[in-house]
Amino acid sequence: MRDTVYDVPSPPQADPTEPDHAEYFVRIERLADGATKVSDYCASEFYWSDGNGACDCSRAHVFGDLDHPCSDTKYRIIEWIVKATP
């Protein structure tokens, strides 16, 4: 996981019987100024830790920056929020 370099906590398990199906909102920190925001969409742990959501260009979207270059040192996940099930 890219975020392990920042000592980010592991996501909680939404349902221990189906760990691969858990989806998460995440609280992301912009390291330049310490600002934080919660994503307005949820996705799998893989998406946020190793997929497209692990790239700064995707995490910047949470802050409204649609033209951020690809990197992995400008943002980090500071909280995993399990999607509530109805």
N, C-alpha and C positions, 0 to 999 in steps of 0.2 A: 504494500500500500504506500502511495506517495506521502500520505499524511503522517506516517509513523515518525518521520524525521522531526515533526513538531510535537510529538507526544500527545497526539489527539486520542481521546478515549475511543474504545471500540463501540460500535453501535449496539444498543440493547436488542435482544431478540423479541420480536413482536409475538411470536408463538413458537415455543421450543419444539413443537411437533412439525413445524413447517418453516425452518430457518431460511430456506432459499426463496421464499415468497414474501418476505418482509419488505415493506417499502418505507422510506424515510423522507421527511422534510429535514433540512439541515440548517443550523445557524452557522453562517460563514463570517469570518473576520477578514477585513481588508487590512493587511499588515502595515501599509503605509501610514494609516491614521487611526487604526484601532476600531474603526466603525464596524458594526455588526448588523446583519439582516438575516431573516429567516427566508429560505427559498419559498416561492409561491407554488412550487410543484414538488412532487415526491417521486422517488425512484429507488431502485435497488441499491444495496450496499456496493455491489460491483460498479454500478454507474458512478457513484460518488467517489469511490476510492481508486478505481483502476480504469473506468470507462471515460466517456466524454466529460462527465461532471468533475473529474479529477483535474482537468486542465483549467488554468486561470481564465482562458477565453470564455469558458462556459460559466465559471463562478462569477465573473465580472457582470454577467447578465443580471444576476440577482440585485446588483447595485445600479442597474440601468445603463451600464457601459457596454454597448454593443460592438465596439471596435477594438477590444483589448487583444493584444497579440498573445499567441500561445506561449505559455511558460508554466512553471509549477512552484513558484516561490513568492507570489504576491498575495495569495489568499489561503486560508486554511479553514477546515471544519472545526468548530469548537463545541458543537452539540449535535447529537443525533436525536431526532424526534420521530417516534414511531407513528405511522399513519393510523389514525383511529379507524376501527372497523365498525360499521353500523350495527 
